[in-house]
C-alpha cells in the first residue's frame, strides 16, 4: 500500500460483523483484525487464526480471472479478497503461497445417490472431497438413512449434503426394491390427497428438496408441487411419463437427465403422448421398472427421429427458469467410455473390490457390444445442450454417480468436459457446477462464488480451467468449510 491512511475492510456474515484494518507503518503493513458481533462494541482486539491464500489467480464463475490476489479465510468464510500480500499474517495464521495457481469455488455434483451401492456409501464423501466436490445433491434414497449419514458426517471433513429422500413415484414404483440389482430408492404416493402429508413428513425428516419421479399421475404431481412450494422446498423432477416437459418442467426447479424432452420436441408429440398415457392407464400388473423402460425403448428413438426444431423451441422457452441437469456422463456412457480415459485405472483403484467386480461385467458388455450399441440418445443429449444454451435454459452439472460407472468426484470432471464439448464455454461449465446448484437451493448469496462473505469451499488448481476445462482435474488442494482437506 502506498497510502498512509489505515484501510478498513468491513463485512458481515449473518448477524456477525467483521472488519480487517490494514495499517501502514514503518514501511510494513500491520494488520489488526477484530471481530465484533452485532450490538457489541469493536473494542475487543483478540484475533482469530486466519488462513491466507496468497499470490493466487482467482477464477470466479461470474467475474472470470483476477490475477495475483490474496484470499483470507476466517471461521469458515471468505473475509477478505484483495491484491496479493495486502494483509500481513500474524504468527498464528496459516499462509499458503499459491503463486501461479488458480482458485475456483468448491464444485457441486447436482445428482448423486449415496445409497445406490452400499459398498460405496462410506467412501463417497472422501472421494467427493478429493476431487474438489465440496457439495452434493442426493437426488433419491431413504430419507432416514440420508439424514443419519449427514449427522454422522457433521463433525468430520465431508462435503455438504443436500438430499430429497425417496423418488416420489405413482401407483407403480420404478425403484421399488423388488429386484436385488436395483435398490429401493423410490416410494409410491397414493394420491393427490396424501401429497401434503408426504412432503411435510420429508421436511420433518430433514429433506432439503423433493424429487418427483416418472410414474406419478399429473394431479398428484401438481399437488406435490403445491405442497413443496407451501413448505418452501425446491423441486427436482424427472418428466412424469403422463406429462410433457413443457407442462411439468416449469413447475420444477430442476429436471434430470434431459429424458423425455425428446418426446415433447417431436412433431408427433401428441400422438406419442396419447400412446404413452394409454399404456400407463392400461397397466394393471407388473413392475414399474418394466413399464418405464418399455416406454422409453419404444418411444425414445422414434421421438428423436421426429425432432421438430420449431416445436422444440416452444418447449425450451417454457424452461428458462428450470435448471436442466443433463447428466451427460451417464447419457453418453456407451459412446464416451469412462474406462478408456488414461486416468481411469488410478481413479478406479480407490474403489472397493466388490464394486470393481460388478463394474467389470458392465465394462465387458460395453466392449463386447460396442458395434451394435445405438448412440442416438447420447448424441441427442449433446446436441440438446446447444439448443438449451441458445434458448437460455439454465444447465447444472450432475453425474448420477455411482450409477453407470460413475466414480464419485472423478465423474464430475468428465461431466464438465462433456458440457464444454457440447458447446458450453469453460466459464459456463464452472458456473453450472457452482452458482447454478447454489441457486437451486436458494444459497447463491453464500455459496458458489469466490466473494467476501461466502463460504470458504475452495479448490486450488495448478492449471487454468478457463483455458482448458481438463484443467479442473489439476487439483493441488481442496478447502471444505474453511479447512484444508487432509
Ligand atoms: Zn438419479
Boltz pocket constraint, residues with backbone or C-beta under 6 A from the ligand:
constraints:
  - pocket:
      binder: B
      contacts: [[A, 111], [A, 112], [A, 113], [A, 139], [A, 140], [A, 400]]
      max_distance: 6.0
